[in-house]
């Protein structure tokens, strides 16, 4: 039986928005059946960020804590003081000592990796996060209203293309690209990506105007239901229910921190017209830096909400889900491009290639026929657009 030993480390770490790197190097030896761990770590604590590392490690900046859940370990990094407490649980297994050369090399390699990784980053690069949500109660009310007032486009309208104007509002903290000042060329590429994605839906997106606003507060802190986004939209929104307004921001802090985007639904318009539109991360446009979400599909996804579509994993494996019959039920959002993923037992493999899932941009390729039917009826009912 090995005796558990506890070593506590305290250091002062400033709360800078960069990746938390905590490296635990375990060098076992067996003098008198005692097993000790030596821990090294480099730490910068980002406020209110959620990231996931290797081996199940998780950091939740909103709670200010880090926990490694590797078997047999209980490592916790607490708050801005970055307190690392490492405790090795008892074990009955025999462990052989590591050669000193191996342990030294391992430590050097890990330290080198930490030096490469400990650079500024956007947490959205690891997980697609969409701020568009709807409660079960609100969804039920919205769907009941839709069924009672539903407009079904005629076959003639369905065979023609609807043109939707797009107003781009570029919010920047300064005049640099890193500060959100995206060039017209990226906006043009974004419109092209949208037109390709919605071609089978009979929708043509046309850039109707672009404006730039330098406002560091909006760039950093705009998020769902916040006062900053309300003020921003009231100041900048153009057009009617038929026109898509897109706002590009940084999602650095506040309720929007870590998001790729969020959107309103068509049925929301009558209750709050100035709130209508999509807000997206500026670096998610084609050629941006939010890889693997840098091919422009973030706006494709958020515009999907704007035309009346839910996430493919809405409702999980039960109920009517996303209200579309030909999108297989999905227990939870998919990330990366997990071919063959099947989280619900009865309806086929998960729709990982659907624009309304959370997979990488390169994995997204389609809307289903059922989604096209729904979105056409949604925009005819609530936006007066015949597609």
N, C-alpha and C positions, 0 to 999 in steps of 0.2 A: 504494500500500500504506500502510495506517495503522499507526502505531507504537502498540503496546499500552502502557498506563500502569497502574500499580498504586497504589492508595491504601488504606492500612490505618487503621481507626478503632478505638479502644479506649475503652470506657466501663464504668462499674460499674452493673450492673442487679440489683436485688434479685429474688429468686426468689418472686414473688407469683403466685397462680393466676389470672392474667388473660391475655387474648389477646395473643400476640406480634404486633406490628405492625412490619414492616420495609419502608420505602418507599425504593425506588431511583428517583431522578429523574435521567435522563440528558440532559445539555445538550451536544449535539455542536457542534463548530466545527472549522474547518480551517486554522488557521495552520500553514503549512509541512507540510501533510499529516499533522498529528498530531490524534488524536481522543481527547479526554479525557472522562471521566465524573465527575460530582460526585454524591456519595451522601449522602442524609440518612436517618436512621432514628430511630424511637422504639421502645424495646424494654423489655419486661418479660418475663422468662423464666419460664414456669410449669414446675414440676418434673414430669417423667413424664407429659406430655400429648402426644397425637398429633393434629395438626390439619392440614388442607389448605386452602390459600388459592387465590387466583386465579392463572391462568397456570401451573399446575402447581407452585406453591410448596409446600414441605412442611416441617413442623416436627416433629421427633421428640424430645420432651423426655426420653425415656428414654436417648437417646444424647447429649442436650444439644447438639444441633446443628440449624442451619437451613440449608437449601440452596435457592437459587432455580435452577430448571433451564430458565429462559428461554433461547432460542437465543442463543449467543454470549456468555453471561454465566456467571460462576462465583462466586456470592456465598455466603459461608458465615458463619453466626453460631454461634459455638462456646461452649458451656458458660455458666456463670453470669456470666462476665466479659463476655459478649456481644461477642465480637470479630468485627467485620465486616470481611472482606477482600473487596475488589471488584477484579476484574481483567477488563479487556476484551480479548477475543481478537482476533487479527489479522483484518483484513477487506480485501477488494479492492473492496468496493462504495463508491461515492461517496455522501456524505451532505451534505446542505445544512444550513447553520446554522439553528437555531431562532430566530425573532424573540424578542427579549428579553421583549416583552409576553406572548407565548405561554408561554414557559418560566416566567415569574413566575406567571402564572395557573395553569398546571399544578401548580406546586409548592404554591400556596395551596389548590387544590382537594384535592390528595392529603393535605395536612396536615390539612385540615378533615375529610376522611373518616377519617383516623387518629384524630382526637380523638373522633369518634363511636364508632368501633369499639373503642377501647382502654378497654373497660369490663369488669367481671367477667362471666364467662360460664361455661356448662357445656359442655364439649367435645362432649357427647353430642348437642347440638342440631344438629350438622352431619352426624353419621354414627351410625346405629343400631348399637350394639355389644351383642352377647349373649354372656355368658360361658359358655353351655352348649355344651360341645364333647364329642366322643367320638372316640377313635382308631379307625382301621380295625380293629385287632385286637380292641378291646373291643366294637365294633359287631358283628363277626363272631360273637364268643362270645355276646353278648346275643341276636342273632337266632337262633342255633342253639338256645339255651335256650328261646326263645319258641316256635319251631316244635315243639319236643319236648314242651312243656307247654301249648300253646295252648288257651284256652277260648273257644269261639265262642258268643256269647249266642244264646239262642233267639229265634225270630221274635217271640214274645210280649214278651220283655224288650226287644227292639229297638224295638218299637212303643210302649213306655212310656218315661216320663221318669225318669231317675235323679237323685236329689237329693244334692248334695255340699255338706257344711258347709265354710264358709270362716272361718278364724280370722285376723284382721288384727292384726299386731304392729307398731305404729307406733314406730319408733326415732327419737328426736329428740335433738339436741344441746342444745336449749333449748326454751322454750315458744312461740317465734315460728313462723310459717308457714315463713319462710325457713330456720329451724332444723330443719324436718322435722315440725312439729306439725300434721299435716294434719287438717282438720275431718271430722266424721262425714258431712257432706253429700257430700264428695268420695268417700268410701268407698262410700256408697250409690250414687252415680253409676257407680262402677267396677263394682259388682256388676251393675248394669243393662246396662252395656256387655258384660260377660261373658255374660250370659244371652241377649242378642241374637246374639252371635257364635256361641254353642254351641247355638242353638235347633234347628238341623237335626241336631245330634248326639244329641239326646235327653238333654241334661244341663241341670239347673237348679241354679244356684249360690245358696246361702242363707248370709247372714252369720250366723255362730253366735256371734261375740264379737269385741270389739276391746279391746286394751290398749295403753297408752302407757308407754314406758320412756325415761327421760332418761339417755343414756349417749353422750357425745361420741365416745368411742373406737369404739364400735360404729357410730355414725352415719357417721363418717369413713372407717374402715378396713376394714369388713367386705368380704370378697371371696371368690371360690371357693377352697376348700381352706385358707383361713386359720384361724388359731387363734381370732381374734375371732368369726368366724361360727360356729365349733364351740361356743364358750362361749355365744353368744347363743341358738343353737337349743336347746342342752341346757337352758337356763334357761327358755325360753318356749314350746316346741312343745307343742301340745295334740292330743288325739284319736289316731286310728289311721291305718292306711294309706288309709282311705276319706276322710280329712279333709285339705283343702288348708290349709296354713299359709303365710301371706304376710307377709313382712317388708319394711317400707319403710325405706330408708336413703339416705345421701347420696352414696356412692361417690366420696369425695373423694381418698383416698390408698390406697396398698397395691395388692394384686392386683385390687381391684375398681374402681380409678380409671378413670373414663370409661365405665363400663358403664351400660346401661339395666336389665339384669337378668340372672339366671341361675336355673337350676332343676335339680332331680334328675329322673331317669326312674323309671317304675314299677318296673322290674327292680332298681333300686338299693335299694329299701326294705328287703328282707330282710337285707341286709348291714350297713345302718346306718340304722335307723329314725329316730333323732333328727335326722339330716341332711335328712330328707325335706321338700320344700317349695320355694317360690319366693321369691327376694329381688329386689326391684325398686327403681328410683329413685323416691323419694317424689314428685318433681315430674312424673312421667309419668302420674299419675292424671288423669282428666278435669278440666279447668280448671287444670292445673298450668302450669309455666313452661318445660318442656323441649321447646317447639315445635321441629320439627313432630311430636314424639312426646308430645303432651299430650292425646290423646283417649281414653286408656285401653287402647290395643291392646298396650302392652308386657306387661301381665299376661295378655291374651289369648294372646300369643305364648309367654310363659313357661309358662303353664298348658297350652299345647299340648305342650310337652316333658313336663310332669308327667303327662299322659294318654298319653304314648308316641309322640309325633310328633317327627321329625327336621326339620332345616331343608330347605327345598325344593332347596337347592343342595348338599346332602350328596352327596359322591361325584362332583360335577361332571357331565360329559357321559357318563361311562362307568359300567359296573357297574349295580347295582340301586339306586343313589342313596338316596332317602329311604324305600325299601321300599314305595312306593305307586305303582301303575301309571298313575294318571290325573293325576299332577302332572308336567308336561313337565320333562325334564332341564334343568338350569341350571348353567352353568359356574362362576358366582360369584354372590355376593349382589347384589341390586339395591337401589339407593338412590333416593330421590325417588319418582317415579311414571313410569318410562320406558316409555310405551306403545309396543308393538311390539318391544320388546327381544327379541332371539333369539340366545342365545349358544351353543346346541347345534344341530347341523345337522339332526337327524332326527326330533325329537319335537314340534315346534310352538313357539310363542312362549313366552317365560319366564313363569312364574306370578307376575307381579308383584303381583297382587291377593290373593295367598294370605297368610293370617295368619302363616305360617311362613317368609316371606321377610324382608327387612330394609327394605322400603319405608316411606314416611311413613305415619303412622296413617290419614290421610284416604284413602290408596290401598288399604288393606287391607279386604277385604270378604268373604272366603270361606274355608271348608274344602271340599275336594272330597269326593265320595261315597266314594272310596277311603280318604281320611284318616279319615272317620267310621267306616268299617268297621274300620280298624286300631285307632283309639283305643278303640272299644268292646271289642274283643278284648283289648287291652292292659290296660285297667282291670278287665276281668273276670278276667284271668289273674293279675295281680299286686296288685290292690287289692280284689278281691272285690266289685266294683261291677257290677251288671247294668244296662246302658243300652240 
